[in-house]
């Protein structure tokens, strides 16, 4: 027996298909607009054209009138020849069909039964996709522990294969993001959500409502993540455009404000924080975060030979009392936002490196001026040493 025929075991509970009987029953119990599908099913099955039959089945489940009949067609018809199908397409079809099952236990039983018939060695992509969808179903039904266990199992396989289709990656990163959202773990939600967006086309694969929700949740996680101080990937992503012209457009401005380290703009937007209670509740953390971003910006604006800063200068730039500056610098060092050393006696911080990040137009303008200044200095040095070089030549 070939490996492909071993990929799926026969459905243990499905009676052997009598094709003419199944088609006859379907034609007598379904609307007339579905009849051409069943006639095609008969022809393609008889001729053993499994690829064409798979495509026709996807057309069928996408037809609005097929909604009440999808599960029955899958369980009575598809299970008869599922071992002949591409296993990833089989799982994609099964996942689509399962959405018609309202009962949580029946839904999970349908998916887990299909999982037992997929061989993870010969069809790892199908196995990952199905495991991710089982995890998502458990998440919807409130089983966080079961969700995490299934996510971990899916990740083990995903991490061991060279490449899979984007739909498979999207299924894993999508459920991982939703899990961490449910747990209110901002940094892992942010990371997995961006990875999910890298696997889909938001313009075509997401509704306007989904884009708005994703942009909102990503923004909140970026602001509240205690290890997220570089918003570059999010600021450049078109998903943020979903916030434009909505009641959340001020959150987009707040993100750019943090990226610029502008305490003045932060204070101007602070009266809007009560519109998003979770931000208002975390105001002390946001205040510390904007001070850290202001410190980074202050260091970045300085030339490499002018990065020894007095505590009083830092206090002025971050609008902090001078006795809180030492703690702020230590926090920045521990988060690896900057590198350098601190002299508590002389009350100075010597910064040797600052974390790179995406720059606004204004910041790029400042960088361009510094580059011009650097080029001018080089020209002056060249003019000074050129005569000496010529004289010794």
C-alpha positions as YAML, in Angstrom:
chain: A
units: angstrom
residues:
- id: 1
  name: UNK
  ca: [0.00, 0.00, 0.00]
- id: 2
  name: UNK
  ca: [1.39, 3.45, -0.93]
- id: 3
  name: UNK
  ca: [2.12, 6.16, 1.63]
- id: 4
  name: UNK
  ca: [-0.54, 8.43, 0.17]
- id: 5
  name: UNK
  ca: [-3.22, 5.83, 0.80]
- id: 6
  name: UNK
  ca: [-2.01, 5.48, 4.39]
- id: 7
  name: UNK
  ca: [-2.25, 9.23, 5.08]
- id: 8
  name: UNK
  ca: [-5.81, 8.87, 6.40]
- id: 9
  name: UNK
  ca: [-7.46, 5.89, 8.05]
- id: 10
  name: UNK
  ca: [-10.98, 5.03, 6.98]
- id: 11
  name: UNK
  ca: [-13.65, 6.87, 8.94]
- id: 12
  name: UNK
  ca: [-14.55, 4.36, 11.68]
- id: 13
  name: UNK
  ca: [-18.24, 5.24, 11.88]
- id: 14
  name: UNK
  ca: [-19.04, 6.11, 8.26]
- id: 15
  name: UNK
  ca: [-21.09, 3.49, 6.35]
- id: 16
  name: UNK
  ca: [-19.77, 2.56, 2.91]
- id: 17
  name: UNK
  ca: [-20.92, 5.07, 0.34]
- id: 18
  name: UNK
  ca: [-23.59, 3.97, -2.14]
- id: 19
  name: UNK
  ca: [-23.04, 6.78, -4.63]
- id: 20
  name: UNK
  ca: [-26.35, 6.67, -6.53]
- id: 21
  name: UNK
  ca: [-28.33, 6.43, -3.30]
- id: 22
  name: UNK
  ca: [-26.46, 9.41, -1.76]
- id: 23
  name: UNK
  ca: [-26.90, 11.56, -4.90]
- id: 24
  name: UNK
  ca: [-30.58, 10.58, -5.24]
- id: 25
  name: UNK
  ca: [-31.30, 11.56, -1.61]
- id: 26
  name: UNK
  ca: [-29.37, 14.83, -2.04]
- id: 27
  name: UNK
  ca: [-31.28, 15.77, -5.21]
- id: 28
  name: UNK
  ca: [-34.61, 15.19, -3.51]
- id: 29
  name: UNK
  ca: [-33.78, 17.13, -0.32]
- id: 30
  name: UNK
  ca: [-31.77, 20.15, -1.50]
- id: 31
  name: UNK
  ca: [-32.71, 23.34, -3.40]
- id: 32
  name: UNK
  ca: [-32.52, 23.14, -7.19]
- id: 33
  name: UNK
  ca: [-29.59, 25.59, -7.37]
- id: 34
  name: UNK
  ca: [-27.43, 22.95, -5.64]
- id: 35
  name: UNK
  ca: [-28.36, 20.08, -7.98]
- id: 36
  name: UNK
  ca: [-25.58, 20.79, -10.54]
- id: 37
  name: UNK
  ca: [-23.05, 20.30, -7.72]
- id: 38
  name: UNK
  ca: [-24.37, 16.84, -6.89]
- id: 39
  name: UNK
  ca: [-24.46, 15.82, -10.56]
- id: 40
  name: UNK
  ca: [-20.81, 16.92, -10.80]
- id: 41
  name: UNK
  ca: [-20.00, 15.00, -7.62]
- id: 42
  name: UNK
  ca: [-21.41, 11.83, -9.19]
- id: 43
  name: UNK
  ca: [-19.45, 12.26, -12.45]
- id: 44
  name: UNK
  ca: [-16.13, 13.21, -10.85]
- id: 45
  name: UNK
  ca: [-16.33, 10.48, -8.20]
- id: 46
  name: UNK
  ca: [-17.17, 7.83, -10.81]
- id: 47
  name: UNK
  ca: [-14.23, 8.96, -12.95]
- id: 48
  name: UNK
  ca: [-11.97, 9.17, -9.86]
- id: 49
  name: UNK
  ca: [-10.96, 12.74, -10.64]
- id: 50
  name: UNK
  ca: [-10.11, 13.55, -7.03]
- id: 51
  name: UNK
  ca: [-8.44, 16.94, -7.61]
- id: 52
  name: UNK
  ca: [-11.36, 18.27, -9.68]
- id: 53
  name: UNK
  ca: [-13.79, 16.83, -7.14]
- id: 54
  name: UNK
  ca: [-11.95, 18.67, -4.35]
- id: 55
  name: UNK
  ca: [-12.27, 21.97, -6.23]
- id: 56
  name: UNK
  ca: [-15.98, 21.35, -6.81]
- id: 57
  name: UNK
  ca: [-16.48, 20.62, -3.10]
- id: 58
  name: UNK
  ca: [-14.92, 23.98, -2.20]
- id: 59
  name: UNK
  ca: [-17.30, 25.68, -4.65]
- id: 60
  name: UNK
  ca: [-20.16, 23.84, -2.96]
- id: 61
  name: UNK
  ca: [-19.29, 24.89, 0.60]
- id: 62
  name: UNK
  ca: [-18.83, 28.49, -0.55]
- id: 63
  name: UNK
  ca: [-22.36, 28.55, -1.99]
- id: 64
  name: UNK
  ca: [-24.74, 30.26, 0.49]
- id: 65
  name: UNK
  ca: [-27.52, 27.70, -0.06]
- id: 66
  name: UNK
  ca: [-25.25, 24.80, 0.93]
- id: 67
  name: UNK
  ca: [-25.03, 25.92, 4.56]
- id: 68
  name: UNK
  ca: [-27.51, 23.36, 6.07]
- id: 69
  name: UNK
  ca: [-26.04, 20.47, 4.05]
- id: 70
  name: UNK
  ca: [-22.28, 20.94, 4.43]
- id: 71
  name: UNK
  ca: [-21.70, 18.70, 7.46]
- id: 72
  name: UNK
  ca: [-23.80, 15.88, 6.00]
- id: 73
  name: UNK
  ca: [-21.97, 16.02, 2.65]
- id: 74
  name: UNK
  ca: [-18.62, 15.90, 4.44]
- id: 75
  name: UNK
  ca: [-19.53, 13.00, 6.74]
- id: 76
  name: UNK
  ca: [-21.47, 10.89, 4.24]
- id: 77
  name: UNK
  ca: [-19.61, 11.68, 1.01]
- id: 78
  name: UNK
  ca: [-16.15, 13.16, 1.56]
- id: 79
  name: UNK
  ca: [-15.05, 10.60, 4.17]
- id: 80
  name: UNK
  ca: [-15.45, 7.88, 1.53]
- id: 81
  name: UNK
  ca: [-12.52, 9.15, -0.55]
- id: 82
  name: UNK
  ca: [-10.66, 11.46, 1.85]
- id: 83
  name: UNK
  ca: [-7.51, 9.31, 1.63]
- id: 84
  name: UNK
  ca: [-7.32, 10.18, -2.10]
- id: 85
  name: UNK
  ca: [-7.44, 13.93, -1.43]
- id: 86
  name: UNK
  ca: [-4.58, 16.33, -0.80]
- id: 87
  name: UNK
  ca: [-4.50, 16.25, 3.01]
- id: 88
  name: UNK
  ca: [-4.09, 19.99, 3.46]
- id: 89
  name: UNK
  ca: [-7.10, 20.65, 1.21]
- id: 90
  name: UNK
  ca: [-9.06, 18.01, 3.16]
- id: 91
  name: UNK
  ca: [-8.35, 19.80, 6.45]
- id: 92
  name: UNK
  ca: [-9.18, 23.21, 4.95]
- id: 93
  name: UNK
  ca: [-12.51, 21.78, 3.77]
- id: 94
  name: UNK
  ca: [-13.16, 20.15, 7.15]
- id: 95
  name: UNK
  ca: [-12.43, 23.39, 9.01]
- id: 96
  name: UNK
  ca: [-14.84, 25.33, 6.76]
- id: 97
  name: UNK
  ca: [-17.55, 22.72, 7.26]
- id: 98
  name: UNK
  ca: [-17.04, 22.59, 11.05]
- id: 99
  name: UNK
  ca: [-18.08, 26.24, 11.36]
- id: 100
  name: UNK
  ca: [-21.68, 25.10, 10.77]
- id: 101
  name: UNK
  ca: [-21.66, 23.02, 13.99]
- id: 102
  name: UNK
  ca: [-23.06, 25.08, 16.86]
- id: 103
  name: UNK
  ca: [-22.67, 22.58, 19.69]
- id: 104
  name: UNK
  ca: [-19.18, 23.03, 21.24]
- id: 105
  name: UNK
  ca: [-18.66, 19.35, 22.06]
- id: 106
  name: UNK
  ca: [-19.87, 18.18, 18.64]
- id: 107
  name: UNK
  ca: [-17.66, 20.79, 16.98]
- id: 108
  name: UNK
  ca: [-14.56, 19.59, 18.83]
- id: 109
  name: UNK
  ca: [-15.44, 15.93, 18.25]
- id: 110
  name: UNK
  ca: [-15.74, 16.59, 14.51]
- id: 111
  name: UNK
  ca: [-12.27, 18.23, 14.38]
- id: 112
  name: UNK
  ca: [-10.51, 15.76, 16.69]
- id: 113
  name: UNK
  ca: [-12.00, 12.82, 14.76]
- id: 114
  name: UNK
  ca: [-10.53, 14.28, 11.56]
- id: 115
  name: UNK
  ca: [-7.18, 14.74, 13.35]
- id: 116
  name: UNK
  ca: [-6.97, 11.01, 14.11]
- id: 117
  name: UNK
  ca: [-7.20, 10.35, 10.38]
- id: 118
  name: UNK
  ca: [-4.33, 12.69, 9.40]
- id: 119
  name: UNK
  ca: [-0.77, 11.37, 9.39]
- id: 120
  name: UNK
  ca: [1.51, 14.04, 10.84]
- id: 121
  name: UNK
  ca: [4.61, 12.47, 9.27]
- id: 122
  name: UNK
  ca: [3.33, 12.50, 5.68]
- id: 123
  name: UNK
  ca: [1.14, 15.63, 5.98]
- id: 124
  name: UNK
  ca: [2.63, 17.86, 8.71]
- id: 125
  name: UNK
  ca: [1.09, 21.05, 7.23]
- id: 126
  name: UNK
  ca: [-2.41, 19.55, 7.42]
- id: 127
  name: UNK
  ca: [-1.74, 18.37, 10.98]
- id: 128
  name: UNK
  ca: [-0.56, 21.83, 12.10]
- id: 129
  name: UNK
  ca: [-3.55, 23.55, 10.48]
- id: 130
  name: UNK
  ca: [-6.01, 21.20, 12.15]
- id: 131
  name: UNK
  ca: [-4.30, 21.40, 15.56]
- id: 132
  name: UNK
  ca: [-4.36, 25.22, 15.36]
- id: 133
  name: UNK
  ca: [-8.09, 25.16, 14.60]
- id: 134
  name: UNK
  ca: [-8.79, 22.74, 17.43]
- id: 135
  name: UNK
  ca: [-6.85, 25.10, 19.72]
- id: 136
  name: UNK
  ca: [-8.95, 28.02, 18.47]
- id: 137
  name: UNK
  ca: [-12.19, 26.13, 19.10]
- id: 138
  name: UNK
  ca: [-11.07, 25.36, 22.67]
- id: 139
  name: UNK
  ca: [-10.21, 29.02, 23.16]
- id: 140
  name: UNK
  ca: [-13.70, 30.07, 22.04]
- id: 141
  name: UNK
  ca: [-15.17, 27.61, 24.54]
- id: 142
  name: UNK
  ca: [-13.02, 28.97, 27.37]
- id: 143
  name: UNK
  ca: [-10.52, 26.10, 27.69]
- id: 144
  name: UNK
  ca: [-7.30, 28.11, 27.97]
- id: 145
  name: UNK
  ca: [-5.24, 25.20, 29.25]
- id: 146
  name: UNK
  ca: [-6.35, 22.95, 26.37]
- id: 147
  name: UNK
  ca: [-5.68, 25.78, 23.90]
- id: 148
  name: UNK
  ca: [-2.09, 26.19, 25.12]
- id: 149
  name: UNK
  ca: [-1.43, 22.44, 25.01]
- id: 150
  name: UNK
  ca: [-2.64, 22.23, 21.39]
- id: 151
  name: UNK
  ca: [-0.69, 25.38, 20.43]
- id: 152
  name: UNK
  ca: [2.48, 23.81, 21.84]
- id: 153
  name: UNK
  ca: [1.85, 20.60, 19.89]
- id: 154
  name: UNK
  ca: [1.27, 22.56, 16.67]
- id: 155
  name: UNK
  ca: [4.43, 24.63, 17.27]
- id: 156
  name: UNK
  ca: [6.59, 21.51, 17.75]
- id: 157
  name: UNK
  ca: [5.69, 20.36, 14.26]
- id: 158
  name: UNK
  ca: [5.75, 23.84, 12.70]
- id: 159
  name: UNK
  ca: [9.22, 24.46, 14.09]
- id: 160
  name: UNK
  ca: [10.51, 21.18, 12.64]
- id: 161
  name: UNK
  ca: [9.37, 21.61, 9.02]
- id: 162
  name: UNK
  ca: [11.20, 23.70, 6.45]
- id: 163
  name: UNK
  ca: [8.22, 25.59, 5.06]
- id: 164
  name: UNK
  ca: [4.43, 25.54, 4.98]
- id: 165
  name: UNK
  ca: [1.77, 27.52, 3.16]
- id: 166
  name: UNK
  ca: [0.86, 30.95, 4.51]
- id: 167
  name: UNK
  ca: [-2.60, 29.70, 5.51]
- id: 168
  name: UNK
  ca: [-0.97, 27.22, 7.90]
- id: 169
  name: UNK
  ca: [1.29, 29.87, 9.47]
- id: 170
  name: UNK
  ca: [-1.66, 32.26, 9.71]
- id: 171
  name: UNK
  ca: [-3.76, 29.66, 11.55]
- id: 172
  name: UNK
  ca: [-1.03, 29.10, 14.14]
- id: 173
  name: UNK
  ca: [-0.06, 32.73, 14.71]
- id: 174
  name: UNK
  ca: [-3.73, 33.77, 14.68]
- id: 175
  name: UNK
  ca: [-4.69, 31.44, 17.52]
- id: 176
  name: UNK
  ca: [-1.48, 32.24, 19.41]
- id: 177
  name: UNK
  ca: [-2.30, 35.97, 19.24]
- id: 178
  name: UNK
  ca: [-5.89, 35.35, 20.40]
- id: 179
  name: UNK
  ca: [-4.65, 33.19, 23.28]
- id: 180
  name: UNK
  ca: [-2.24, 35.85, 24.54]
- id: 181
  name: UNK
  ca: [-4.94, 38.49, 24.14]
- id: 182
  name: UNK
  ca: [-7.22, 36.41, 26.39]
- id: 183
  name: UNK
  ca: [-4.36, 36.18, 28.90]
- id: 184
  name: UNK
  ca: [-3.64, 39.95, 28.60]
- id: 185
  name: UNK
  ca: [0.04, 39.20, 27.83]
- id: 186
  name: UNK
  ca: [0.86, 42.19, 25.67]
- id: 187
  name: UNK
  ca: [4.34, 41.42, 24.32]
- id: 188
  name: UNK
  ca: [3.61, 37.87, 23.04]
- id: 189
  name: UNK
  ca: [0.28, 39.09, 21.63]
- id: 190
  name: UNK
  ca: [2.09, 41.89, 19.78]
- id: 191
  name: UNK
  ca: [4.72, 39.52, 18.36]
- id: 192
  name: UNK
  ca: [2.28, 36.80, 17.24]
- id: 193
  name: UNK
  ca: [-0.22, 39.28, 15.88]
- id: 194
  name: UNK
  ca: [2.40, 40.90, 13.64]
- id: 195
  name: UNK
  ca: [3.48, 37.43, 12.47]
- id: 196
  name: UNK
  ca: [-0.16, 36.66, 11.67]
- id: 197
  name: UNK
  ca: [-0.44, 39.84, 9.59]
- id: 198
  name: UNK
  ca: [2.70, 38.83, 7.70]
- id: 199
  name: UNK
  ca: [0.86, 35.69, 6.53]
- id: 200
  name: UNK
  ca: [-2.35, 37.33, 5.28]
- id: 201
  name: UNK
  ca: [-3.41, 40.19, 3.05]
- id: 202
  name: UNK
  ca: [-5.43, 42.44, 5.37]
- id: 203
  name: UNK
  ca: [-7.13, 44.15, 2.41]
- id: 204
  name: UNK
  ca: [-8.66, 40.91, 1.11]
- id: 205
  name: UNK
  ca: [-8.46, 38.38, 3.97]
- id: 206
  name: UNK
  ca: [-9.90, 40.60, 6.71]
- id: 207
  name: UNK
  ca: [-13.12, 42.60, 7.00]
- id: 208
  name: UNK
  ca: [-13.00, 46.32, 7.82]
- id: 209
  name: UNK
  ca: [-14.19, 45.44, 11.33]
- id: 210
  name: UNK
  ca: [-11.42, 42.86, 11.77]
- id: 211
  name: UNK
  ca: [-8.78, 45.32, 10.54]
- id: 212
  name: UNK
  ca: [-9.98, 47.95, 13.00]
- id: 213
  name: UNK
  ca: [-10.02, 45.46, 15.89]
- id: 214
  name: UNK
  ca: [-6.54, 44.17, 15.06]
- id: 215
  name: UNK
  ca: [-5.10, 47.69, 14.70]
- id: 216
  name: UNK
  ca: [-6.66, 48.73, 18.01]
- id: 217
  name: UNK
  ca: [-5.42, 45.66, 19.92]
- id: 218
  name: UNK
  ca: [-1.93, 45.90, 18.43]
- id: 219
  name: UNK
  ca: [-1.69, 49.56, 19.41]
- id: 220
  name: UNK
  ca: [-2.78, 48.88, 22.99]
- id: 221
  name: UNK
  ca: [-0.31, 46.00, 23.29]
- id: 222
  name: UNK
  ca: [2.53, 48.15, 21.89]
- id: 223
  name: UNK
  ca: [1.81, 50.86, 24.44]
- id: 224
  name: UNK
  ca: [1.39, 48.52, 27.43]
- id: 225
  name: UNK
  ca: [4.01, 45.87, 26.59]
- id: 226
  name: UNK
  ca: [6.74, 46.22, 29.21]
- id: 227
  name: UNK
  ca: [9.43, 45.00, 26.78]
- id: 228
  name: UNK
  ca: [8.19, 46.83, 23.66]
- id: 229
  name: UNK
  ca: [10.10, 50.04, 23.04]
- id: 230
  name: UNK
  ca: [10.46, 49.75, 19.28]
- id: 231
  name: UNK
  ca: [7.18, 50.18, 17.40]
- id: 232
  name: UNK
  ca: [8.85, 50.30, 13.99]
- id: 233
  name: UNK
  ca: [7.19, 47.28, 12.39]
- id: 234
  name: UNK
  ca: [3.74, 48.40, 13.53]
- id: 235
  name: UNK
  ca: [4.22, 52.05, 12.55]
- id: 236
  name: UNK
  ca: [5.13, 51.00, 9.01]
- id: 237
  name: UNK
  ca: [2.26, 48.49, 8.68]
- id: 238
  name: UNK
  ca: [-0.82, 49.54, 6.67]
- id: 239
  name: UNK
  ca: [-3.06, 47.93, 9.33]
- id: 240
  name: UNK
  ca: [-2.72, 51.16, 11.34]
- id: 241
  name: UNK
  ca: [-4.59, 53.02, 8.60]
- id: 242
  name: UNK
  ca: [-7.72, 51.23, 9.84]
- id: 243
  name: UNK
  ca: [-7.70, 53.65, 12.82]
- id: 244
  name: UNK
  ca: [-7.93, 56.75, 10.61]
- id: 245
  name: UNK
  ca: [-11.24, 58.58, 10.85]
- id: 246
  name: UNK
  ca: [-12.46, 56.39, 13.75]
- id: 247
  name: UNK
  ca: [-12.88, 57.14, 17.47]
- id: 248
  name: UNK
  ca: [-9.47, 55.48, 17.91]
- id: 249
  name: UNK
  ca: [-7.43, 57.70, 15.60]
- id: 250
  name: UNK
  ca: [-5.93, 59.45, 18.65]
- id: 251
  name: UNK
  ca: [-4.33, 56.11, 19.65]
- id: 252
  name: UNK
  ca: [-2.41, 56.12, 16.36]
- id: 253
  name: UNK
  ca: [-1.16, 59.63, 17.20]
- id: 254
  name: UNK
  ca: [-0.20, 58.37, 20.65]
- id: 255
  name: UNK
  ca: [1.94, 55.60, 19.11]
- id: 256
  name: UNK
  ca: [3.86, 58.07, 16.98]
- id: 257
  name: UNK
  ca: [4.21, 60.33, 20.02]
- id: 258
  name: UNK
  ca: [5.88, 57.51, 21.95]
- id: 259
  name: UNK
  ca: [8.13, 56.69, 19.02]
- id: 260
  name: UNK
  ca: [9.28, 60.33, 18.94]
- id: 261
  name: UNK
  ca: [9.71, 60.43, 22.73]
- id: 262
  name: UNK
  ca: [7.70, 63.67, 22.83]
- id: 263
  name: UNK
  ca: [6.53, 64.28, 26.39]
- id: 264
  name: UNK
  ca: [4.80, 67.52, 25.34]
- id: 265
  name: UNK
  ca: [2.62, 65.67, 22.80]
- id: 266
  name: UNK
  ca: [1.97, 62.90, 25.34]
- id: 267
  name: UNK
  ca: [0.69, 65.43, 27.86]
- id: 268
  name: UNK
  ca: [-1.52, 66.97, 25.18]
- id: 269
  name: UNK
  ca: [-3.08, 63.56, 24.42]
- id: 270
  name: UNK
  ca: [-3.30, 62.42, 28.06]
- id: 271
  name: UNK
  ca: [-6.83, 63.89, 28.57]
- id: 272
  name: UNK
  ca: [-8.07, 61.33, 25.99]
- id: 273
  name: UNK
  ca: [-6.77, 58.31, 27.95]
- id: 274
  name: UNK
  ca: [-10.05, 57.83, 29.90]
- id: 275
  name: UNK
  ca: [-11.67, 56.91, 26.55]
- id: 276
  name: UNK
  ca: [-9.58, 53.73, 26.77]
- id: 277
  name: UNK
  ca: [-9.88, 52.67, 30.45]
- id: 278
  name: UNK
  ca: [-7.00, 50.16, 30.29]
- id: 279
  name: UNK
  ca: [-4.63, 52.97, 29.25]
- id: 280
  name: UNK
  ca: [-5.94, 55.23, 31.99]
- id: 281
  name: UNK
  ca: [-5.44, 52.47, 34.58]
- id: 282
  name: UNK
  ca: [-1.82, 52.09, 33.43]
- id: 283
  name: UNK
  ca: [-1.04, 55.82, 33.35]
- id: 284
  name: UNK
  ca: [1.98, 55.55, 35.74]
- id: 285
  name: UNK
  ca: [3.54, 52.88, 33.48]
- id: 286
  name: UNK
  ca: [2.85, 54.96, 30.34]
- id: 287
  name: UNK
  ca: [4.41, 57.99, 32.02]
- id: 288
  name: UNK
  ca: [7.57, 56.02, 32.78]
- id: 289
  name: UNK
  ca: [7.61, 54.60, 29.25]
- id: 290
  name: UNK
  ca: [7.36, 58.03, 27.58]
- id: 291
  name: UNK
  ca: [10.21, 59.23, 29.84]
- id: 292
  name: UNK
  ca: [12.35, 56.31, 28.66]
- id: 293
  name: UNK
  ca: [11.47, 57.08, 25.04]
- id: 294
  name: UNK
  ca: [12.32, 60.76, 25.66]
- id: 295
  name: UNK
  ca: [15.72, 59.69, 27.04]
- id: 296
  name: UNK
  ca: [16.36, 57.54, 23.95]
- id: 297
  name: UNK
  ca: [15.38, 60.43, 21.68]
- id: 298
  name: UNK
  ca: [17.57, 62.85, 23.61]
- id: 299
  name: UNK
  ca: [20.59, 60.55, 23.23]
- id: 300
  name: UNK
  ca: [19.83, 59.87, 19.57]
- id: 301
  name: UNK
  ca: [19.76, 63.59, 18.73]
- id: 302
  name: UNK
  ca: [23.28, 64.05, 20.05]
- id: 303
  name: UNK
  ca: [26.43, 63.36, 18.06]
- id: 304
  name: UNK
  ca: [28.50, 60.34, 19.08]
- id: 305
  name: UNK
  ca: [31.12, 62.58, 20.76]
- id: 306
  name: UNK
  ca: [28.49, 64.43, 22.82]
- id: 307
  name: UNK
  ca: [26.70, 61.67, 24.69]
- id: 308
  name: UNK
  ca: [27.87, 62.31, 28.22]
- id: 309
  name: UNK
  ca: [24.78, 63.83, 29.83]
- id: 310
  name: UNK
  ca: [24.40, 65.38, 33.26]
- id: 311
  name: UNK
  ca: [21.49, 64.27, 35.42]
- id: 312
  name: UNK
  ca: [20.13, 67.81, 35.26]
- id: 313
  name: UNK
  ca: [20.06, 67.69, 31.43]
- id: 314
  name: UNK
  ca: [18.27, 64.33, 31.52]
- id: 315
  name: UNK
  ca: [15.80, 65.70, 34.09]
- id: 316
  name: UNK
  ca: [15.06, 68.62, 31.79]
- id: 317
  name: UNK
  ca: [14.64, 66.42, 28.70]
- id: 318
  name: UNK
  ca: [12.38, 63.90, 30.48]
- id: 319
  name: UNK
  ca: [10.59, 66.41, 32.76]
- id: 320
  name: UNK
  ca: [11.46, 64.32, 35.80]
- id: 321
  name: UNK
  ca: [12.66, 65.45, 39.24]
- id: 322
  name: UNK
  ca: [16.46, 65.14, 39.33]
- id: 323
  name: UNK
  ca: [16.31, 62.53, 42.12]
- id: 324
  name: UNK
  ca: [14.42, 60.15, 39.77]
- id: 325
  name: UNK
  ca: [16.94, 60.37, 36.92]
- id: 326
  name: UNK
  ca: [19.30, 57.70, 38.25]
- id: 327
  name: UNK
  ca: [16.47, 55.16, 38.44]
- id: 328
  name: UNK
  ca: [15.36, 56.04, 34.89]
- id: 329
  name: UNK
  ca: [18.87, 55.54, 33.47]
- id: 330
  name: UNK
  ca: [19.23, 52.24, 35.32]
- id: 331
  name: UNK
  ca: [15.88, 51.11, 33.90]
- id: 332
  name: UNK
  ca: [16.97, 52.04, 30.37]
- id: 333
  name: UNK
  ca: [20.23, 50.12, 30.84]
- id: 334
  name: UNK
  ca: [18.46, 47.03, 32.22]
- id: 335
  name: UNK
  ca: [16.01, 47.03, 29.28]
- id: 336
  name: UNK
  ca: [19.00, 47.31, 26.91]
- id: 337
  name: UNK
  ca: [17.55, 50.48, 25.39]
- id: 338
  name: UNK
  ca: [20.94, 52.12, 25.88]
- id: 339
  name: UNK
  ca: [24.47, 51.04, 26.75]
- id: 340
  name: UNK
  ca: [26.95, 53.00, 28.79]
- id: 341
  name: UNK
  ca: [27.89, 53.83, 32.36]
- id: 342
  name: UNK
  ca: [26.75, 56.10, 35.15]
- id: 343
  name: UNK
  ca: [28.72, 58.24, 37.61]
- id: 344
  name: UNK
  ca: [26.54, 58.84, 40.67]
- id: 345
  name: UNK
  ca: [29.13, 61.11, 42.29]
- id: 346
  name: UNK
  ca: [29.40, 63.53, 39.36]
- id: 347
  name: UNK
  ca: [25.77, 62.84, 38.44]
- id: 348
  name: UNK
  ca: [26.53, 62.05, 34.82]
- id: 349
  name: UNK
  ca: [25.61, 59.28, 32.39]
- id: 350
  name: UNK
  ca: [27.91, 58.34, 29.53]
- id: 351
  name: UNK
  ca: [25.90, 56.71, 26.72]
- id: 352
  name: UNK
  ca: [27.81, 54.69, 24.12]
- id: 353
  name: UNK
  ca: [24.89, 53.15, 22.17]
- id: 354
  name: UNK
  ca: [21.16, 53.65, 21.72]
- id: 355
  name: UNK
  ca: [18.65, 51.08, 20.43]
- id: 356
  name: UNK
  ca: [17.88, 51.63, 16.72]
- id: 357
  name: UNK
  ca: [14.27, 52.33, 15.76]
- id: 358
  name: UNK
  ca: [12.04, 53.65, 12.98]
- id: 359
  name: UNK
  ca: [12.32, 57.42, 12.54]
- id: 360
  name: UNK
  ca: [9.62, 59.98, 11.83]
- id: 361
  name: UNK
  ca: [10.12, 62.54, 9.02]
- id: 362
  name: UNK
  ca: [11.17, 65.11, 11.60]
- id: 363
  name: UNK
  ca: [13.74, 62.71, 13.09]
- id: 364
  name: UNK
  ca: [15.07, 61.87, 9.63]
- id: 365
  name: UNK
  ca: [15.45, 65.60, 9.00]
- id: 366
  name: UNK
  ca: [17.49, 65.94, 12.17]
- id: 367
  name: UNK
  ca: [19.65, 62.98, 11.17]
- id: 368
  name: UNK
  ca: [20.24, 64.54, 7.72]
- id: 369
  name: UNK
  ca: [21.46, 67.77, 9.36]
- id: 370
  name: UNK
  ca: [23.90, 65.81, 11.53]
- id: 371
  name: UNK
  ca: [25.21, 63.96, 8.48]
- id: 372
  name: UNK
  ca: [25.69, 67.30, 6.70]
- id: 373
  name: UNK
  ca: [27.61, 68.59, 9.71]
- id: 374
  name: UNK
  ca: [29.76, 65.43, 9.72]
- id: 375
  name: UNK
  ca: [30.50, 65.77, 5.98]
- id: 376
  name: UNK
  ca: [31.47, 69.45, 6.49]
- id: 377
  name: UNK
  ca: [33.87, 68.47, 9.27]
- id: 378
  name: UNK
  ca: [35.46, 65.88, 6.98]
- id: 379
  name: UNK
  ca: [35.86, 68.50, 4.26]
- id: 380
  name: UNK
  ca: [37.58, 70.85, 6.69]
- id: 381
  name: UNK
  ca: [39.95, 68.09, 7.79]
- id: 382
  name: UNK
  ca: [40.68, 67.24, 4.15]
- id: 383
  name: UNK
  ca: [41.46, 70.88, 3.32]
- id: 384
  name: UNK
  ca: [43.76, 71.13, 6.33]
- id: 385
  name: UNK
  ca: [45.77, 67.97, 5.72]
- id: 386
  name: UNK
  ca: [45.81, 68.01, 1.88]
- id: 387
  name: UNK
  ca: [48.69, 70.59, 1.64]
- id: 388
  name: UNK
  ca: [50.68, 68.61, 4.20]
- id: 389
  name: UNK
  ca: [50.17, 65.39, 2.25]
- id: 390
  name: UNK
  ca: [51.26, 67.09, -0.98]
- id: 391
  name: UNK
  ca: [54.32, 68.55, 0.68]
- id: 392
  name: UNK
  ca: [55.52, 65.18, 1.94]
- id: 393
  name: UNK
  ca: [54.70, 63.38, -1.30]
...
